[in-house]
Structures are given as structure tokens and as C-alpha cells.
Amino acid sequence: MGEMKRTKADLERAKEALLKELERLEELKAKGEISEEEYAKKRGDIERKLVEIMDRLAQLKFLLGS
């Protein structure tokens, strides 16, 4: 059970890092520092990673009963 809680904490940290990365990407786009094509690709990559993490967090939440 302790390992699952550590895994959950690691996933939460990864989620927060990806959300910050998404914010930075939005800032770069707003400043015109990246192309629309590059923005769309990077945003898609980040969103895919977020979906995977959120799915794993939901599974852990179920297993931990919280």
C-alpha cells in the first residue's frame, strides 16, 4: 500500500510538471515564439501524457479506496 501511495505522489508531481509545461507552451505561443504547427504538436504530446497520468491516478485512487 505504501508503494502505491508513493507512486500516486510521483504521478501527481508529473501531472503538475506537465501542467506547468503546458502553461509555458501557451506563453511561447502568445509571444509568437513558436509556430502554430509546433505548438499543436507539443500541446498534443503534453495532453496525451496528461491523459495517461490521469488514467493511472484514477486507477490508483480506486485501488487505494480514496
Secondary structure as GFF3:
##gff-version 3
##sequence-region A 1 66
A	DSSP	alpha_helix	2	31	.	.	.	ID=ss1
A	DSSP	alpha_helix	36	64	.	.	.	ID=ss2
###
